[in-house]
């Protein structure tokens, strides 16, 4: 390995103790130009060594260090002479393992707190590495019940808040630093500086890691895992599966076969776009399954949203299975699972993460299909996946595509799904998107679409009186899709869309704009 490659591979493993912020730590480290991966808190030393870490970060977590079964790390990680930064629970577990004491459940602190960092004396000198460039008084974000109570003479106190006298500490002999607050969240204004200080002043990172290096590392990992085996990848038309397929193709070339199920619930030209990108541009072996009839007849008469999802999920598995059976020697299935999918479904590394909601993607295809899963995007966030897509040469319209739900237009066609309604939705959707793109709003809105309501209203057209369905426009701004606000689309654009819809799409009487935030309103109507 050349010196340059080796510098690019400098890794900071983040031991994930189950914090909802563990994900953010890795992302901040990568954004600072250093490769970061999330690993299980009890990762073995030998496994850790294979990552060639230049530093370790111990994340926060919901447990109390004295809880039975609380996640722990191997105490020997502190003997590796690698810098360690413990955050919140990560600081507490380290102190406990290194001979200090944690006070369970005393005065908790939640929210912003005033941090004081002395700049003179022994404390000031010892604080200089982690707090260089951070004001003596600054705001930090706290979220803890327990806190470190006693540290003993081996440690030095670096900073305090009114409710937490030991808000930052370091060990005298070992390269260990601990912070009770969360430097990874944006509510800690100098948090990025503190993390960068750890990476650059303490771990001496080279800072040369870029998304292109992720490609090299991932390609290497995929090749070692897959060997000469064949890999199937299901394409949905969305960015996650597209990037997965492009990465797999880079790694294993012709060993990759992609399957695209046309369920008849897609937007206009979706199938053609996928075909032209993957078959014509990347020359990937793409099998398109035309299953529209099966999906639409299985949905006949069904109006209840969850029932629609179940029917669509089952029809998808049947169609996928049939296509996969035509590729008999495939052992691996590549999926575009992202880190938020993993954590939301409680499948995180700590195995303790609060189970927030079952996710549509994780476990979307059942284990009985018998494939080994390859999930190369498992540690990434959506914005990182988009950057990766650009590095891999995917076209802009795929990289920046708004998310589209697995059940497709079926959940935007309220009530029963019929071919006529789907046709109308496709036409209306195309008009809305054309106008949003033309107005330069596609990238600034997170998701923009039309919903066909099961409501009729009166319209006077020419001399006639029509009684026809209503279309709702939905456009939201969001970064994580867990919360969202309705997009403030300028009135003149809304007016143009409305005008075009009632004039160009037959069968619409009226257009309304949805101004509900999430929560309480979900992004989709069903
Ligand atoms: P909601 O409606 O729950 O949507 O606020 C959040 C995000 O998830 C998408 N969504 C789905 N995606 N299968 C999917 O693959 C589904 O059943 C599904 N329901 C909602 C939605 O489009 C938004 O991006």
Boltz pocket constraint, residues with backbone or C-beta under 6 A from the ligand:
constraints:
  - pocket:
      binder: B
      contacts: [[A, 309], [A, 360], [A, 361], [A, 403], [A, 404], [A, 405], [A, 406], [A, 407], [A, 447], [A, 481], [A, 482], [A, 518], [A, 521], [A, 522], [A, 523], [A, 524], [A, 525]]
      max_distance: 6.0
